[in-house]
Amino acid sequence: MRGSLWAVLCMLRFFPDKDVPMTTDTPETPSSTPPVEEAPAAPTPSASSATQRGYIMIAYALFAVGMMTGLAMMLGGRGGIFLDLFAAAGAFLVYRNRADFIGSIYESHATWLVRTFVLTLIGLGAGFVAFSFTISRDFGGLVLLVVGLYYIYRVFKGFRTFARARKIADPLAFV
């Protein structure tokens, strides 16, 4: 049994052996099969338009849930509007997939949402610092109110433009 297995492996050129003749193709004896040309690799698309639209829609939904959570906390008396984990998840989703949006109308929405998150985070930090001082509590509350309204405005403006399937004219603008 061992001898026959060795002979088969030698014939398949796994282990060259003196007993089994090996044939080689030389230029004078062309092989019977013509060379196969490989087809050029098709370019891989980054992501389909439906996938891009889905990512942006999920991000806007997460920003809206974050907005509602912040409003509920403000009305509940536990503090001002804050940027919670829902908005952070939406910003992370868009930021992580930002390369997929390049060249599409959703690129402006991705930039808009990330800037909304960052600017609101900076504004809330400034508002909480101002609110922590006893003398400027009114000013801190005003800053938190303005930042909350700013956040609501940007989410609604972006979603309205998204629902119309248009890109945001200037995603780097403050308003």
SULGI-V542986 format. One record per helix or strand. SS is the DSSP state (H for helix, E for strand). FROM is the first residue (numbers start at 1). LEN is the number of residues. If there is no record, write none. Layout:
((SS | FROM | LEN) (SS | FROM | LEN))
This chain:
((H | 2 | 10) (H | 49 | 27) (H | 85 | 12) (H | 98 | 4) (H | 106 | 27) (H | 137 | 27))
